[in-house]
């Protein structure tokens, strides 16, 4: 099991370890009403919309100012260990981890199954807001873990890039569209994000060998440089995280996703 993944009992042990000198920040990317009624003790809420740029291409990263404000608001410092979770199986959590990668903060872990896994263990929860002491960290978006629209247009139809579409099969085929144009990026391979979750086990990720086998059946290989997308780089937050967990040779996000690609007049579409 990857070090990037933490199970609920392991997190409980961390919370109970009063001798630990590591600064722990727990980030909840779930729904605000649910968070206010029940969340992991000490977790700070990050509303998912704060991780996005907003219209016209919401999947892009926040502005430098907003990204700084976000990371300062959770109290991030260079020595922080960040535990990230959500209440939906890892989409928003994975997107937040992508942002951490882009600002160069690599000390993080994903709580496998998120709040569902914590609740299944009957571990204590708390209610009400939590506010961490604001930090003065200064961050910037590197772009090292992403492809822009221009970069992807240049790379499409090359054998050097594998495109992982995390959307539904109906979106992938073009039967359903949430943009001016429907379809897929040429050559894109479809493995919907929810397939990676064990619906009978608190939305935890399936065993890694099962995931690799399922990906292979649709033609996705961890040996190829890969970029993943969905509609707004929400669902593909999880598939980006999966690429890291499964030791892909190179995994990047296309944050503009179909919300950008499908609304361009000159982008190639299948």
N, C-alpha and C positions, 0 to 999 in steps of 0.2 A: 504494500500500500504506500502511496506517495506521501512524502512529508508535507505536501501542500494540503493534505486532507486531514481533518481532525474529527474524531468521533465524539459524541455527546459525553460519554464517561470521561474521556481525556480532558475535555474542556472543564467539566466539573472539578476534576483534580487540579487543574490550573487555577481555577477560581478559589479553591480551598487551600492553596499553597501560599501561606502567609510569608514564607521565607524567600519566595521568588523575588529577584531584583529586577526582573524584566517588566517593562511597562506594557500592560495589556490593554488594548482598546477593542471592545466588541461592538461591531457595527451591524445594525438591523436595517435591512432594506425592504421591509415589508410594508403593509398597509398601516396608515397612521392610527386608525380607529382600533385595529387589532393590537398594535404596539402599545397603545395607551392602556389597554385592558390587560395585556399579558405579554411579557417579553423576558428574555434571559436576564438575570440580575446584572445590572451595570451596563447593559447595552444601550448605546445611543442611537437614536433614529436618524437615518439619512433618507429623506424622501427621494424616490427614484428619479423624479424629474430634475433634481439638483445635479444628477450625473450626466445630463444631456444639455445640448446647446439650445434646444427649443426651435421653433419654426425659422426658416422653411425646411431645414434638414435636421430634425431633432436628434438623429443618431450620432451626430458629431459631438465631440467633447465640449464641455463648457469653455467659456472664454477663460483666459489666463486669470483675470480678476476673480471670476466665480469659482474657478478651480482652487485658487489660493484660499478663498473664503471657506470653501467646503472642507479642505484639509485642516485648516486652522480651527474650524468649528468643532471637529471631533477630537482636537488636541493632539494631532499627529506630530511626532518628533522623530528624528532619525533613528532613535533606539526603540521605537514602539513596535510591538508585535500586534498585528491587526488580525482579529478573528472576524470573518465576514459570513453573514447568513441572511436568508430571506424566508418567506413563507410559501414559496411556489416551486421549489425544486432547483433553484440555482441560477436563474436568468439574470436577475438584477445583481445578485452577489457576484456572478462572474463578470458582469460589466464593471462593477466597482474594482474588482481585482485587475481588470484590464487598465483602468485608470491608475491604479497603484504601480503597475508595471511601467506605464508611460511617464510617471514622475520619478521613476527609479527607486521606489520603495518596495523591496523584495521580501521583507519579513512579514509574511501574511499566511493565513491558512483558511480554508473553506470548511465550515461545519457541515459535514455530510448529512444531508436530509434537512438541514436547517431547523427551524422551530418545530417542525413535525417530529423530527427525531428526538429533540429535547423533551417534547411533551410525551412521547411514547415511553420514555424512561421514567416518567412521573417526577422529574426533577422540579425543584421550586422555581417559580416565576415571580416577577414583581410587576406592578402596574405603575402608571404615571410616567412623566417624562424624566429623562436623565440628561444632565448637561455636563459635559467634560470641560475642564479648564482649557480655555482657548490657548492655542500655541501661536508662535510667531513665525512658523516655518514658511519658507518661500519656495514654491514649486513651479515647474513649467512642463508643458506637454512636449515630449521628445519626438513623437511620431515614429519611433523605432519599432513599435509593435502594431503598426497600422499601415494600410494602403489608402491613398487618396483616390478619388475618382479618376484623375488623370493617370496615376500610376497603374490602376487596374485596367483602364482602357488600353494602355500600352502592352500589358502582359496577357490580356485575354487571347486565347487560342495558341498560347505557347505551351510546350510540354514541360516547362519549368515551374508551372504553378497549378495547384489543385484547388478548386473552388468548392467549399463546403457550404451548401445552402441549408440553413437550419429551419426554414419555414415549413409549412404544411405541404403535403403533396399537391393539394389543389392550387396553392399559390405557385409552387414550383412549375406546374404544368401550364399555368396561365388561366386556368378555369376560374380562379378567384384572384382579384387584383385590388390592391389598395393604393394604386398609383395611376397615373394617366395611361400607362401601358402595363400589360401583364406578361408573364413568361419567366424566363430564367436567363442568367448570364451564360453566354455560350460555354459549354463544357462543364457547367456546374453540376455537382453531385448532391443528391438530396438524402439527408438523414435528419429527420425532424428532431428537435431538441428534446421533446418529451419522451422519445423512445429510450433515452439514456437513463431514465428514472425507473426505479422499482416501485410501481404503484401499490404493491402489497407490503412494502417495507418502508413506510414513512418518507417516501420520495428520495430515499438514498440512491446513490448511483449504483447501477448494476456492476457486478464484478468486472475488473478490467479486461480479463480474457474474453468475457461475453461481449463487451463493448467493441473490442478490436475485431472480433468475429463478425458482429453485425455491421460494422463499418466496412469490412472487407467485402461483404455481400453487395454493397452498393458502389464498390470501387474506390473507397477512400482508404489511403495507405498512410501510415505514420512516417514513412520514409520520404515522402514528397513535401517540399515547401507548400504550405497551405494557407489560404485566407478564408475566413468564415464570415457569413453575413446572414441577416434575416430581413426584416422590414425597417427596423430602427436600431439595430445592434442591442436589442434587449434579449431576445431569445438566443441570439448567437453569443451573448455573454457566457452562457453555459457551454456552448460548443468551443469557444475560445479556451475556457478553463479546461475542458476535456482534452484539448490538444496538448496542454501543458501537463496534465495528469498522466496522459498516455505517452509522454515523451516523444511527441512529434518532432521531426527534424527541425522544423521551423513553423510556428503558428502565428498568424497575424489576424487582425480584424479589419474588415472593411466597414467602418462605422457609419458611413453614409448609407450603406445598405440599399434595399430596394426603394426606400423612400426617396433616395437620390437617383439611383440608376434608372428606375422606372419612370421618372419624371423628366428625363432628358430626351431631347428629340433625336440625338445622334448616337446614343449608346446601342451597341449591337445586342439583340435579344433573340433567343430561341423560343 
